[in-house]
Amino acid sequence: MGLVAGLAIGVVSCGDKTGSDKFVGSWTYAGSIIPNCTGATVTPIDLTGETVVITATDSSHVSVMLGTLCTVTFSVDGTTATAGSGQKCTFDITGIGPAEATITKWTLMLSGDTITSDVTSTVLVCAPAGTGTLTRQSDAGVGQ
């Protein structure tokens, strides 16, 4: 009886998502980036409705494609994914135009079918930063 229960537990856990698989799927972003430009009041960049596609590159890394703005690599540790600094995203900043921002910090915190995003970056005389929420649309069949 104990062997059967042990095997049943093993079968269930084999299908569970682990590492980067937990983040994989299609997500919808809700939130904005505040340009934070020195000496100017600039309109926030609304990213609400942008599609975010997350794919696993291996068991501890994901690639995050934020619409047409950028694709960034994150290291995954449990339910937190962290982007390496120095990667780039292009934001259309009012009065400046499309500008390639260098990421200084970007963290994704996963909770169920929601991810909280927190990003800071730099470009020219601006320090674009913002928080947002990603809501899962599909998980590409991972762990199913």
Residue pairs with C-beta under 8 A, 6 or more apart in sequence:
15 143
15 144
16 143
17 24
17 142
17 143
18 59
19 56
19 59
19 60
19 76
20 56
20 57
20 58
20 59
20 60
20 61
20 62
20 76
20 81
21 56
21 59
21 142
21 143
22 76
22 79
22 110
23 54
23 56
23 62
23 74
23 76
23 81
23 108
23 110
23 115
24 54
24 55
24 56
24 62
24 139
24 140
24 142
25 53
25 54
25 136
25 137
25 138
25 139
25 140
25 142
26 51
26 52
26 53
26 54
26 136
26 137
26 138
26 140
27 51
27 52
27 53
27 54
27 115
27 134
27 135
27 136
27 137
28 49
28 50
28 51
28 52
28 134
28 135
28 137
29 47
29 48
29 49
29 50
29 51
29 52
29 66
29 67
29 117
29 132
29 133
29 134
30 47
30 48
30 49
30 132
30 133
30 134
30 135
31 47
31 48
31 117
31 130
31 131
31 132
31 133
32 44
32 45
32 46
32 47
32 48
32 130
32 132
33 44
33 45
33 47
33 91
33 119
33 128
33 129
33 130
34 44
34 45
34 128
34 129
34 130
35 42
35 43
35 44
35 45
35 91
35 93
35 94
35 96
35 126
35 128
36 42
36 126
36 127
36 128
36 129
37 93
37 95
37 96
37 124
37 125
37 126
38 125
38 126
39 125
40 95
40 125
42 93
42 94
42 95
42 96
42 126
43 94
44 130
45 91
45 92
45 93
45 128
45 130
47 66
47 67
47 69
47 130
47 132
50 66
50 67
50 69
51 67
51 137
52 64
52 65
52 66
52 67
52 134
53 64
53 65
54 62
54 63
54 64
54 65
55 62
55 63
55 65
56 62
56 63
56 142
57 63
57 73
60 75
60 76
60 77
61 73
61 74
61 75
61 76
62 73
62 74
62 76
62 81
63 71
63 72
63 73
63 74
64 71
64 72
64 73
64 74
64 81
64 83
64 108
65 71
66 72
66 89
69 89
69 90
69 91
70 87
70 88
70 89
70 90
72 83
72 87
72 89
72 103
72 106
73 83
73 84
73 87
74 81
74 82
74 83
74 84
74 106
74 108
75 81
75 82
75 84
79 109
79 110
79 111
80 107
80 108
80 109
80 110
81 107
81 108
81 110
82 106
82 107
82 108
83 103
83 105
83 106
83 107
83 119
85 102
85 103
85 104
85 105
86 102
86 103
87 102
87 103
87 106
88 100
88 101
88 102
88 103
89 100
89 101
89 103
89 121
90 98
90 99
90 100
90 101
91 98
91 99
91 101
91 123
91 128
92 98
92 99
93 99
93 123
93 126
93 128
96 124
96 126
99 123
99 124
99 126
100 123
101 121
101 122
101 123
101 126
101 128
102 121
102 122
102 123
103 119
103 120
103 121
104 120
104 121
104 122
105 118
105 119
105 120
106 117
106 118
106 119
106 120
106 121
107 117
107 118
107 119
108 115
108 116
108 117
108 134
109 115
109 116
109 118
113 135
113 136
114 133
114 134
114 135
114 136
115 133
115 134
115 136
116 131
116 132
116 133
116 134
117 130
117 131
117 132
117 133
117 134
118 130
118 131
119 128
119 129
119 130
119 131
120 127
120 128
120 129
121 127
121 128
121 129
122 128
